[in-house]
Amino acid sequence: MITSYVQLLQKRYGDKLDDNAREYISFAVDGSNRLKKMMDDLLTYSRIGRPDINPEQINPAELIEKVKKVIDSNYPAGNHKINCRFPENMNIHADKKLILKLFHNILDNALKFNNSKEQIIEIAADENEKEWIFSVKDNGMGIEREYHGKVFGIFQKLHNHSEYPGSGIGLAICEKIVSRHNGKIWIDSDAGRGATFHVSINKVKHS
């Protein structure tokens, strides 16, 4: 509602306002849009904590293809490549919507914080007796080791909003999704050398 009224003010009276007033209106619209995004993400975060998740047998490769379609619509075509290497006929027992959100957030981050001329993401999966372990490797700007734990906290942004928009909740949502599946998420990265996100999902059924 705030955004709608400020935009209405801008539309009806914009030609009667000076440059400073128009700039203030622009700041108000941007701020209210950021607040809406933050509230949406907080709602998503809180819902993940509810006791009822819906685990089922899912094919991660199919989920990645769905995520890639969304990613391709949000980023310029031809600037990025997402390669996926999973075992044939691989299935995991997990909540489909949550795992879809998990991969989307990780891949979105991998492209958002990547200034390479050709952005390349490599997704792979391995397994042991107890768990599946996914890795998402990018050739982006990387993360200094001192911030590896910080990035999974709520509102923990390492960059200015004007440079890299976002609520700072995306990776916190990832951590909570993985935790709901009795797994772990961690990073291998150094500044300027890309990053690899690892996710473990237990093979035992989740309730």
C-alpha positions, -999 to 999 in steps of 0.1 A, spaced: 0 0 0 29 23 8 45 17 -25 12 21 -44 4 55 -29 40 68 -33 39 57 -70 5 74 -74 20 106 -60 49 103 -84 26 98 -114 1 125 -106 24 152 -93 58 143 -107 58 171 -132 51 197 -104 79 185 -81 115 195 -82 144 171 -87 149 167 -49 113 157 -44 114 132 -72 146 117 -58 129 114 -23 100 96 -39 123 72 -57 140 64 -24 106 58 -7 95 34 -35 129 15 -34 127 13 4 92 -1 5 100 -26 -22 130 -38 -2 108 -40 29 82 -62 11 110 -85 -2 124 -88 34 90 -96 48 84 -122 21 117 -139 29 111 -138 66 77 -155 61 94 -182 40 121 -186 68 94 -189 95 74 -215 75 104 -237 71 105 -241 109 70 -255 111 69 -292 121 51 -304 90 73 -310 60 64 -333 31 92 -357 23 89 -379 -8 112 -396 -33 124 -369 -57 148 -367 -86 173 -339 -80 182 -336 -116 146 -328 -125 146 -301 -98 178 -286 -112 162 -283 -147 132 -264 -132 156 -241 -113 176 -235 -145 145 -223 -163 139 -197 -136 175 -187 -135 177 -183 -173 147 -160 -172 164 -137 -146 199 -135 -161 211 -126 -196 212 -155 -219 246 -167 -231 265 -152 -201 263 -183 -179 265 -221 -180 251 -245 -155 265 -280 -158 249 -308 -137 266 -342 -131 244 -365 -110 244 -403 -108 219 -419 -132 184 -424 -118 194 -407 -86 167 -402 -60 166 -386 -26 139 -386 2 132 -350 9 106 -322 7 104 -312 -30 94 -275 -25 121 -270 1 149 -286 -20 138 -266 -50 141 -234 -29 175 -246 -16 190 -251 -51 174 -219 -64 190 -197 -37 224 -213 -41 224 -209 -79 211 -174 -77 239 -164 -53 264 -181 -75 254 -159 -105 247 -127 -85 282 -125 -70 300 -134 -102 315 -107 -125 332 -132 -148 327 -127 -185 316 -163 -186 299 -175 -155 302 -212 -150 285 -233 -123 293 -270 -118 268 -291 -98 277 -326 -87 265 -352 -63 283 -380 -44 272 -404 -17 284 -425 12 265 -450 34 246 -424 53 241 -394 30 241 -377 -3 266 -348 -7 259 -321 -33 284 -295 -44 278 -263 -63 310 -247 -76 312 -213 -92 339 -191 -107 327 -159 -90 343 -135 -66 346 -159 -37 342 -154 1 370 -147 25 374 -174 51 365 -152 80 330 -148 66 322 -184 59 300 -188 90 286 -153 88 269 -157 55 243 -182 69 230 -157 94 198 -137 89 204 -102 74 242 -109 71 251 -91 39 288 -88 29 281 -62 2 262 -29 -1 226 -31 -13 232 -7 -41 258 -31 -55 241 -64 -49 204 -62 -40 188 -87 -16 174 -92 18 204 -111 33 182 -141 42 187 -164 12 215 -185 27 199 -185 61 169 -201 44 192 -226 28 208 -235 62 174 -240 77 161 -262 49 192 -284 52 188 -286 89 152 -297 85 166 -327 65 192 -335 92 220 -324 70 247 -298 69 258 -269 46 293 -254 43 316 -234 20 350 -239 5 361 -205 -8 387 -178 -8 383 -142 -20 387 -139 -58 388 -177 -64 352 -187 -66 331 -206 -41 319 -242 -36 288 -248 -15 285 -283 -1 251 -297 11 247 -331 28 212 -347 29 208 -378 51 195 -409 34 172 -418 63 136 -408 59 126 -375 74 94 -368 92 
